[in-house]
C-alpha cells in the first residue's frame, strides 16, 4: 500500500489539472436553436439577447437555467417587450384593449364598434358616456344604440305620473346629410309654439307626460304626417318614476351612419306656454317658443360621448 499512494496522488493531480485547463477554453457559441428560443426574441421578456455576444468562458453557462435578470440589457438591438405577454407566443390577446380599441401598432388592429342594448323596462341602465345635460337643471337626456335600435331616455320632474296633461317630451331627428327635400327646419305647432330647427328634420317623436300617448311624424310632401314608427312595447315609464325611455328601429330611420337630434319639453297650456329642458344644453334659452340653434350629431360607429354639435 505504501508504494501505490504516490501513484494515486499523481493521477488525481493530473485529472484536476485537465479539468482546470478545460475551463480556460472558450465555450462554443450556442445557436438560438440550442436555446429553444426564436431568433431575435427576448429571453426574459425584457430585452433581446444579442446573438453576437460572447459568453464569458470563465462562467458556467447552463442553457436550461438562464437567469431572466441577467440578459444583456445593453445590447444595441434590445427592445422592451411587455413582460405580461409571452414574448414568442405569436398570439395577440384580444381581451386586452386600450381605451376600447385594439393596439394600433398591431397589424390586425381595428376599432371596436360601440354598441349598448337598453332594455325598455323603465329602469335607467344608460351609462355616463350616454348621459347629456339639458338647458334646465334637474332634466337629463340619454342616448345609446346598438345594431338594431337607437335608444333615447329622459329624466325630470315632469316625467312623473303626477305630470299635467299639457306637457310633452319632443324629439326631432334626421339621418345622413339632411336637405330641404328630405326634412323641415320648422317643427310641429303646439298651441302657438312652432320651433325653428337647426337642421332639416325628417322625423318628429313625441311622448305626453301623462304617459298615455306616444307617436311620431315624418316629413312627407311638405308636411308633418303620420309615420310608420311603432311604439308598441317600445316605450316605458315606471309607476311614480321620473324616468322614461324608448327605442326607435334604425331600419325605419333608413339605417343611417349618423343621426342628428334635438330634444326638449314643452308646456302647451294657454297662458303658460313655454319650452325648456333643451338638449343640447346650448340649443336655446328656456322660454316661449325659442329657436333651436344647436343639434347633436351622433356617429353610430362611435361612442355617444363623441357627439358633435351643428351648425
Secondary structure, 3 states (H helix, E strand, C coil): CHHHHHHHHHHHHHHHHHHHHHHCCCCCCCCHHHHCCCCCCCCCCCCCCCCCCCCCCCCCCCHHHCCHHHCCCCCCCCCCCCCCCCCCCCCCCCCCCECCECCCCCCCCCECCCCCCCCCCCCCCCCHHHEEECCCCCCEEEEEECCCEEEEEEECHHHCCCCCCCEEEEEEEECCCCCCCCCEEECCCECCECCEEEEEECEEEEEECCCCCEEEEEEECCEEEECCCCCCCCEEECCCCCEEEEEEECCCCCCCCEEEEEEEEEECCCCCCEEEEEECCCCCCCECCCCCCCEEEEECCCCHHHCEEEC
